[in-house]
Amino acid sequence: MRWFSLFVGLFWALMAFSKISLPPILNDHMVLQQNSTVKLWGTSNLKKGITVKVSWSSTWFQTWTKPDGTWEIEIFTPAGSFQAHWLKISDANDVKELKNVLIGEVWLCSGQSNMAMTFRGYKNQPIANAEQFIADANNTKGIRTFNVVKEASFTPKKVGEGNWLEASSVNLPQFTVVGYTFALELQKTLKVPVGLINSSYGGSTIEGWLNAATLEKISTTPIDKNIPDSLSYLRQTVFFQNMIRPMRQFKIKGVLWYQGEANSSEPAGYAQKLQDLIFLWRFTFSDTELPFYLVEIAPHTYAHPTAAAVLREAQSKVALSVPNCGIVSTSDLVAPELAGNIHPPLKQPIGQRLGNLALYQTYHHTLPTQQVYSPRFQRYEVRGQECIMYIDNAPDGFRTNPSAPYFEGFEIAEAAFPGRFIAVQAALGPEPNTLVISLPINDFGTLSAIRYCFKNYAAATVFNSAGLPLFPFRTDVGE
């Protein structure tokens, strides 16, 4: 009998330590992607079956642990609603219950400090209208965020630490402003909860969000693993390994990407790296058509007069060439007196513009195109002493000010002196989507190039009928 008592004691001791473990992102208050097949995963120290019950279905879902104790299972989700749901995950002894779960739309927000920036703002760098947003947040329904803990270690983490927060006046100071205002815009039309995964790291370069294999493909320089903690934002690969890859099994609808300031001093090669990042993340999240929406880096007085302009050009190049991608302009959101502020306070328009872009391209809602896409230079032709510029996404023409009918920010160069640009004004052209520049009569030869706001800092002056700014441009690309 003694051996039997020992066996029973050992059995119940093992049962007492039996435990299902879940990654932090699978927790109370989470938002799951609607109308989808989503994955749950974790570990159990019992080599037993794992059963999942959900409040929205009578179906039981079951799987078995692998030899190493890990498990994963796919379940289906219904249409989104504001009804609070629960999930129960159990093995032979332990039960994990996840409460207050919502079904809706889930978006990943990533980049550097302008994406990470919350309603708290930064020191001496507040967010415009933050107090009003915080006061109104108690009236918000179903917007939640999972803030991924910043991690720059070269040792890959298996899980991304963080926690889910519900939008409220108490919690809103911890929400990304760009992501939250994007979610508000989605909700106006979709009428479902929105979950945000904010995985951002201030000062990070794009190289930090790529994996080693990608960097080795585009560079012969070895990854520097001797960068000290004080400069951790400059480390390569670490943010992908620790803050993106651990989320790979969590179903998302798309990605909002706001990064580039840290690469603005050396913009060469940025377009290729950004394209590689999009393909890498689509592979990581097992979705080759994952929507990717970019934010143009804002005007700022960087040291080099046009380096940031070249990087914006690279951003646009990727947005136009990669399928299921897009970009919103920020060229109108920094007043001259704030030109030295790398964290401009106007973030709400960015979220709204991203929201319209997603509603149109991802959710296929009908919107006037001039409300979705900023005007973009298409081509020009010279007629006598006039240069006519044709602009896309301005079918109704441009906003004008009767007291200032001309548009600033344009420069032209002649063939004899291709690197010497002179400032000129533009006016409304002969057709609604055109602008015209009157060419100098004296001492000016053949027109060779046009530029508009192609500087590190230059405030937009041209807007379409919906108030979206013309993207900066140059016609002398690569010269």
C-alpha positions as CSV (number, residue, x, y, z in Angstrom):
1,M,0.0,0.0,0.0
2,R,2.9,2.3,0.7
3,W,4.0,2.4,-3.0
4,F,0.4,3.1,-4.0
5,S,0.2,6.1,-1.6
6,L,3.5,7.4,-2.9
7,F,2.2,7.0,-6.5
8,V,-1.0,8.9,-5.7
9,G,0.9,11.6,-3.9
10,L,3.3,12.1,-6.8
11,F,0.4,12.1,-9.2
12,W,-1.4,14.9,-7.4
13,A,1.8,16.8,-6.9
14,L,2.3,16.8,-10.7
15,M,-1.3,17.8,-11.2
16,A,-0.8,20.8,-8.8
17,F,2.1,22.0,-10.9
18,S,0.2,21.4,-14.2
19,K,-0.1,24.7,-15.9
20,I,-1.2,26.1,-19.3
21,S,1.0,29.0,-20.3
22,L,-0.1,31.6,-22.9
23,P,1.9,34.4,-24.6
24,P,1.1,37.8,-23.2
25,I,-0.8,38.9,-26.3
26,L,-3.4,36.2,-25.6
27,N,-5.0,37.7,-22.6
28,D,-8.1,39.4,-21.1
29,H,-9.3,42.4,-23.1
30,M,-7.7,41.3,-26.4
31,V,-9.3,42.0,-29.8
32,L,-9.4,39.1,-32.3
33,Q,-9.7,39.6,-36.1
34,Q,-13.3,39.2,-37.2
35,N,-14.6,36.7,-39.9
36,S,-11.3,34.9,-39.8
37,T,-9.4,31.8,-38.7
38,V,-7.2,32.9,-35.8
39,K,-4.5,30.9,-34.0
40,L,-4.1,30.3,-30.3
41,W,-0.8,28.9,-29.0
42,G,1.1,28.2,-25.8
43,T,2.6,25.5,-23.6
44,S,1.5,22.8,-21.2
45,N,3.6,20.6,-19.0
46,L,1.0,17.8,-19.5
47,K,1.3,15.7,-22.6
48,K,-2.4,15.8,-23.0
49,G,-5.1,17.2,-25.3
50,I,-5.8,20.9,-25.3
51,T,-9.5,21.9,-25.6
52,V,-10.8,25.3,-26.5
53,K,-14.3,26.5,-25.8
54,V,-15.6,29.9,-27.0
55,S,-18.7,31.9,-26.1
56,W,-19.7,32.6,-29.7
57,S,-20.0,29.0,-30.8
58,S,-21.0,25.6,-29.5
59,T,-18.1,24.0,-31.4
60,W,-15.3,22.6,-29.3
61,F,-11.8,22.9,-30.7
62,Q,-9.1,20.4,-29.8
63,T,-5.4,19.7,-30.4
64,W,-2.6,17.8,-28.7
65,T,0.6,19.1,-27.2
66,K,3.9,18.4,-29.0
67,P,6.7,16.5,-27.3
68,D,8.2,19.7,-26.1
69,G,4.9,20.8,-24.5
70,T,4.0,23.4,-27.0
71,W,0.7,23.5,-28.8
72,E,-1.2,25.6,-31.3
73,I,-4.8,25.5,-32.6
74,E,-6.9,27.4,-35.1
75,I,-10.4,28.6,-34.3
76,F,-12.9,30.7,-36.3
77,T,-14.2,34.1,-35.4
78,P,-17.6,35.6,-36.2
79,A,-18.5,39.1,-37.5
80,G,-17.3,41.8,-35.2
81,S,-19.5,43.3,-32.5
82,F,-19.2,45.0,-29.2
83,Q,-20.4,42.0,-27.3
84,A,-17.8,40.8,-24.7
85,H,-16.8,37.2,-25.3
86,W,-14.8,34.6,-23.3
87,L,-12.5,31.7,-24.3
88,K,-11.6,28.7,-22.0
89,I,-8.5,26.8,-22.8
90,S,-8.0,23.6,-20.8
91,D,-5.8,20.5,-20.6
92,A,-6.6,17.5,-18.3
93,N,-6.1,19.6,-15.2
94,D,-5.7,23.3,-15.8
95,V,-8.1,25.9,-17.3
96,K,-7.3,29.3,-18.6
97,E,-10.2,31.6,-19.1
98,L,-9.8,34.8,-21.1
99,K,-12.5,37.4,-20.4
100,N,-13.8,40.5,-22.0
101,V,-12.6,39.5,-25.5
102,L,-13.8,41.5,-28.4
103,I,-14.1,40.6,-32.1
104,G,-13.2,43.3,-34.6
105,E,-10.3,44.6,-36.7
106,V,-6.7,44.3,-35.6
107,W,-3.8,46.5,-37.0
108,L,-0.1,46.5,-36.2
109,C,1.4,50.0,-35.7
110,S,5.2,50.1,-35.9
111,G,8.1,52.4,-36.5
112,Q,10.0,54.8,-34.4
113,S,9.1,57.6,-32.0
114,N,6.5,59.4,-34.1
115,M,4.5,56.2,-34.2
116,A,5.3,55.3,-30.5
117,M,4.2,58.8,-29.4
118,T,1.3,58.7,-27.0
119,F,-1.1,61.3,-25.8
120,R,1.4,62.1,-23.1
121,G,3.6,63.6,-25.7
122,Y,7.3,64.1,-25.0
123,K,9.1,66.6,-22.9
124,N,8.3,70.1,-24.3
125,Q,6.6,68.3,-27.3
126,P,2.9,68.0,-26.6
127,I,0.2,66.4,-28.8
128,A,-2.3,68.8,-30.3
129,N,-5.7,68.6,-28.6
130,A,-4.5,65.8,-26.3
131,E,-6.6,67.0,-23.3
132,Q,-9.8,66.9,-25.4
133,F,-9.0,63.4,-26.7
134,I,-8.3,62.2,-23.2
135,A,-11.5,63.7,-21.8
136,D,-13.6,62.1,-24.6
137,A,-12.0,58.7,-24.3
138,N,-14.5,57.4,-21.7
139,N,-17.1,57.7,-24.5
140,T,-15.0,55.6,-26.8
141,K,-16.2,52.0,-27.3
142,G,-14.1,49.0,-28.2
143,I,-10.7,50.5,-29.1
144,R,-7.9,48.7,-27.4
145,T,-4.1,48.5,-27.6
146,F,-1.4,46.0,-26.9
147,N,1.8,47.9,-26.2
148,V,4.7,45.6,-26.9
149,V,7.5,46.2,-24.4
150,K,10.6,47.6,-26.0
151,E,13.3,45.0,-26.3
152,A,16.7,45.5,-28.0
153,S,18.6,42.4,-26.9
154,F,20.5,40.4,-29.4
155,T,19.2,37.3,-27.7
156,P,15.9,36.5,-29.5
157,K,12.8,36.5,-27.3
158,K,10.2,33.7,-27.8
159,V,7.3,36.0,-26.6
160,G,6.7,39.7,-26.9
161,E,5.9,41.1,-23.5
162,G,3.1,43.6,-23.1
163,N,-0.5,44.0,-22.0
164,W,-3.9,44.9,-23.4
165,L,-5.5,48.3,-22.4
166,E,-9.0,49.5,-23.0
167,A,-9.4,53.1,-24.3
168,S,-10.4,55.4,-21.4
169,S,-9.5,58.7,-20.0
170,V,-7.2,56.9,-17.6
171,N,-5.5,54.7,-20.2
172,L,-5.4,57.0,-23.3
173,P,-2.1,58.6,-22.3
174,Q,-0.6,55.1,-23.1
175,F,-2.1,54.9,-26.6
176,T,-0.3,55.7,-29.8
177,V,-1.9,58.8,-31.2
178,V,-1.5,57.9,-34.8
179,G,-3.0,54.4,-34.1
180,Y,-5.8,55.6,-32.0
181,T,-7.0,58.3,-34.4
182,F,-6.7,55.7,-37.2
183,A,-9.0,53.5,-35.1
184,L,-11.5,56.3,-34.6
185,E,-11.7,56.8,-38.3
186,L,-12.2,53.1,-39.0
187,Q,-15.0,52.9,-36.4
188,K,-17.0,55.7,-38.0
189,T,-17.6,53.4,-41.0
190,L,-17.0,49.9,-39.8
191,K,-18.9,50.1,-36.5
192,V,-16.8,47.3,-34.9
193,P,-14.0,47.2,-32.2
194,V,-10.5,48.0,-33.3
195,G,-7.4,46.4,-31.7
196,L,-4.0,48.0,-32.1
197,I,-0.6,46.3,-31.5
198,N,1.9,49.1,-30.9
199,S,5.4,47.7,-31.6
200,S,7.6,50.8,-32.0
201,Y,11.1,51.9,-30.8
202,G,12.2,55.5,-30.7
203,G,15.2,56.3,-32.9
204,S,15.2,52.9,-34.5
205,T,16.6,52.5,-38.0
206,I,14.9,50.3,-40.6
207,E,17.8,47.8,-40.2
208,G,16.6,47.1,-36.7
209,W,13.3,45.8,-38.1
210,L,14.8,43.4,-40.6
211,N,16.2,40.0,-40.0
212,A,19.8,38.9,-40.5
213,A,19.2,37.0,-43.7
214,T,17.7,40.1,-45.3
215,L,20.6,42.4,-44.2
216,E,23.2,39.9,-45.4
217,K,21.5,39.9,-48.8
218,I,21.8,43.7,-49.2
219,S,25.1,44.4,-47.3
220,T,28.5,42.8,-47.0
221,T,29.1,44.5,-43.6
222,P,28.6,42.2,-40.7
223,I,26.0,43.0,-38.1
224,D,27.6,44.9,-35.3
225,K,26.7,43.3,-32.0
226,N,29.0,45.5,-29.9
227,I,26.6,48.5,-29.9
228,P,26.1,49.5,-26.2
229,D,22.8,49.7,-24.4
230,S,23.0,53.5,-24.5
231,L,22.7,53.3,-28.3
232,S,20.4,50.3,-28.5
233,Y,18.1,52.0,-30.9
234,L,20.8,51.6,-33.5
235,R,21.1,47.9,-33.2
236,Q,20.2,45.8,-36.3
237,T,17.7,42.9,-36.4
238,V,16.8,43.2,-32.7
239,F,13.4,44.8,-33.1
240,F,12.2,42.3,-35.7
241,Q,13.4,39.3,-33.6
242,N,12.0,40.6,-30.3
243,M,9.0,42.8,-31.1
244,I,7.6,41.5,-34.4
245,R,8.4,37.9,-34.9
246,P,6.9,36.8,-31.5
247,M,3.6,38.2,-32.7
248,R,3.7,36.3,-36.0
249,Q,0.9,33.9,-35.0
250,F,-1.6,36.6,-34.0
251,K,-3.9,37.4,-36.9
252,I,-3.8,41.0,-38.0
253,K,-5.6,42.9,-40.8
254,G,-2.7,45.2,-41.8
255,V,0.3,47.3,-40.9
256,L,0.8,51.0,-40.3
257,W,4.5,52.0,-40.7
258,Y,5.9,55.4,-39.6
259,Q,9.7,55.3,-39.7
260,G,12.5,56.9,-41.7
261,E,13.8,59.8,-39.7
262,A,16.7,57.7,-38.3
263,N,17.7,56.8,-41.9
264,S,17.3,60.3,-43.4
265,S,21.0,61.2,-43.3
266,E,21.8,58.2,-45.6
267,P,18.7,57.6,-47.7
268,A,20.5,55.6,-50.4
269,G,19.1,52.0,-50.4
270,Y,16.1,52.8,-48.2
271,A,13.6,51.9,-50.9
272,Q,15.1,48.4,-51.2
273,K,15.2,47.9,-47.5
274,L,11.6,49.1,-47.1
275,Q,10.4,46.8,-49.9
276,D,12.3,43.9,-48.3
277,L,10.7,44.7,-44.9
278,I,7.2,44.5,-46.4
279,F,8.0,41.2,-48.0
280,L,9.6,39.9,-44.8
281,W,6.7,40.9,-42.6
282,R,4.2,39.5,-45.0
283,F,6.0,36.2,-45.0
284,T,6.3,36.4,-41.2
285,F,2.5,36.9,-40.7
286,S,1.7,34.3,-43.4
287,D,-0.2,36.8,-45.6
288,T,1.4,37.7,-49.0
289,E,-1.2,40.4,-49.5
290,L,-1.0,42.0,-46.0
291,P,-1.9,45.7,-46.4
292,F,1.0,48.1,-45.6
293,Y,0.3,51.8,-45.2
294,L,3.2,54.2,-44.8
295,V,3.5,57.7,-43.3
296,E,5.7,60.2,-45.1
297,I,8.3,61.5,-42.7
298,A,7.4,65.1,-41.7
299,P,9.2,68.3,-42.8
300,H,12.1,69.0,-40.4
301,T,15.3,71.0,-40.5
302,Y,17.8,68.2,-40.9
303,A,21.4,69.1,-41.5
304,H,21.6,68.1,-45.2
305,P,19.2,70.3,-47.3
306,T,17.6,67.5,-49.3
307,A,18.5,64.1,-47.7
308,A,15.1,63.7,-46.0
309,A,13.4,64.7,-49.3
310,V,15.3,61.9,-51.0
311,L,14.0,59.5,-48.3
312,R,10.4,60.7,-48.8
313,E,10.9,60.0,-52.5
314,A,12.0,56.5,-51.6
315,Q,8.9,56.0,-49.4
316,S,6.6,57.1,-52.3
317,K,8.5,54.8,-54.7
318,V,7.7,51.8,-52.6
319,A,4.1,52.8,-52.0
320,L,3.5,53.1,-55.7
321,S,5.4,49.9,-56.8
322,V,4.5,47.4,-54.1
323,P,1.0,45.9,-54.4
324,N,-1.5,46.5,-51.5
325,C,0.6,49.4,-50.2
326,G,-0.1,53.1,-49.8
327,I,1.3,56.3,-48.3
328,V,-0.1,59.5,-46.7
329,S,1.6,62.8,-46.9
330,T,2.5,65.0,-43.9
331,S,3.9,67.9,-45.9
332,D,1.3,70.3,-44.5
333,L,1.4,69.4,-40.8
334,V,4.5,71.3,-39.5
335,A,4.3,75.1,-39.2
336,P,7.5,77.1,-39.8
337,E,7.9,77.8,-36.1
338,L,8.0,74.1,-35.5
339,A,10.4,73.2,-38.2
340,G,13.0,72.1,-35.6
341,N,10.6,69.8,-33.8
342,I,11.2,66.2,-34.9
343,H,7.9,65.2,-33.1
344,P,5.3,67.5,-34.6
345,P,2.1,67.9,-32.5
346,L,-0.4,67.3,-35.3
347,K,-1.0,63.6,-35.4
348,Q,-4.8,63.4,-35.7
349,P,-4.7,64.2,-39.5
350,I,-2.2,61.4,-40.0
351,G,-4.6,58.9,-38.4
352,Q,-7.5,60.2,-40.3
353,R,-5.7,59.9,-43.7
354,L,-4.5,56.4,-42.9
355,G,-8.1,55.5,-42.0
356,N,-9.4,56.8,-45.3
357,L,-6.7,54.9,-47.1
358,A,-7.5,51.6,-45.4
359,L,-11.3,52.1,-45.8
360,Y,-10.9,52.6,-49.5
361,Q,-8.1,50.1,-50.3
362,T,-8.6,47.4,-47.7
363,Y,-12.3,47.5,-46.9
364,H,-13.4,48.7,-50.3
365,H,-15.7,51.5,-49.1
366,T,-16.7,54.1,-51.6
367,L,-14.9,57.4,-51.1
368,P,-14.0,60.2,-53.4
369,T,-10.4,59.5,-54.5
370,Q,-9.4,63.1,-53.8
371,Q,-10.3,62.4,-50.1
372,V,-8.1,59.3,-50.1
373,Y,-5.0,60.1,-52.1
374,S,-2.9,63.2,-51.9
375,P,-2.3,65.0,-55.3
376,R,0.8,63.7,-57.1
377,F,2.8,65.2,-59.9
378,Q,2.3,63.2,-63.2
379,R,4.1,65.1,-66.0
380,Y,4.7,68.5,-67.5
381,E,4.8,70.0,-71.0
382,V,6.2,73.4,-72.1
383,R,4.0,75.6,-74.3
384,G,5.8,78.7,-75.3
385,Q,6.8,80.5,-72.1
386,E,4.6,78.4,-69.9
387,C,5.1,75.1,-68.2
388,I,1.9,73.1,-67.7
389,M,2.0,70.6,-64.8
390,Y,-0.5,67.7,-64.7
391,I,-1.5,66.5,-61.3
392,D,-3.2,63.3,-60.3
393,N,-5.9,63.1,-57.6
394,A,-7.1,66.6,-58.1
395,P,-10.1,66.2,-60.4
396,D,-11.9,69.2,-58.9
397,G,-8.9,71.4,-59.0
398,F,-7.1,73.1,-56.1
399,R,-7.9,75.2,-53.1
400,T,-6.9,78.8,-53.6
401,N,-6.7,81.9,-51.4
402,P,-8.0,85.0,-53.2
403,S,-5.5,87.2,-51.3
404,A,-2.6,84.9,-52.4
405,P,-3.6,83.2,-55.7
406,Y,-0.1,81.9,-56.4
407,F,1.5,78.8,-55.1
408,E,5.0,78.9,-53.5
409,G,7.5,76.1,-53.1
410,F,8.3,75.6,-56.8
411,E,11.8,75.7,-58.3
412,I,13.0,75.3,-61.9
413,A,16.4,74.7,-63.5
414,E,17.6,75.2,-67.0
415,A,19.5,72.7,-69.1
416,A,22.7,74.9,-69.2
417,F,22.8,74.9,-65.3
418,P,21.0,71.7,-64.2
419,G,22.1,72.0,-60.6
420,R,21.1,75.6,-60.2
421,F,17.4,76.1,-59.1
422,I,15.5,79.3,-59.0
423,A,12.3,79.9,-57.0
424,V,9.1,80.5,-59.0
425,Q,5.4,80.6,-58.4
426,A,2.7,78.5,-59.9
427,A,-0.9,79.4,-60.7
428,L,-4.0,77.6,-61.7
429,G,-3.7,76.0,-65.1
430,P,-6.0,75.7,-68.1
431,E,-7.6,72.5,-66.8
432,P,-8.9,71.7,-63.3
433,N,-6.0,69.2,-62.6
434,T,-3.2,71.5,-63.9
435,L,-0.9,74.2,-62.6
436,V,1.1,76.6,-64.7
437,I,4.5,78.2,-64.2
438,S,5.4,81.2,-66.3
439,L,9.0,80.7,-67.4
440,P,11.4,83.6,-67.1
441,I,11.7,85.5,-70.3
442,N,15.3,86.9,-69.8
443,D,18.4,84.8,-69.2
444,F,16.7,81.5,-69.0
445,G,17.3,78.7,-71.5
446,T,15.6,75.4,-71.9
447,L,13.7,74.1,-68.9
448,S,15.3,70.9,-67.5
449,A,13.8,70.2,-64.2
450,I,11.0,71.2,-61.7
451,R,11.0,70.7,-58.0
452,Y,8.3,71.3,-55.4
453,C,9.0,71.3,-51.7
454,F,11.9,69.1,-52.3
455,K,13.8,70.1,-49.2
456,N,14.1,68.7,-45.7
457,Y,11.7,71.3,-44.5
458,A,9.2,73.0,-46.8
459,A,5.6,73.6,-46.0
460,A,2.9,72.5,-48.5
461,T,1.1,75.2,-50.4
462,V,-0.9,73.1,-52.9
463,F,-4.0,71.2,-51.8
464,N,-6.7,69.4,-53.7
465,S,-10.4,70.1,-53.1
466,A,-10.5,67.7,-50.1
467,G,-7.6,69.5,-48.4
468,L,-4.9,66.9,-49.0
469,P,-1.4,68.3,-49.8
470,L,0.5,67.7,-53.0
471,F,3.4,65.3,-52.5
472,P,6.8,66.9,-52.8
473,F,8.5,65.9,-56.0
474,R,11.4,66.5,-58.4
475,T,11.6,65.7,-62.1
476,D,15.4,65.4,-62.0
477,V,15.4,62.1,-60.2
478,G,18.9,60.6,-59.9
479,E,20.7,63.7,-61.2
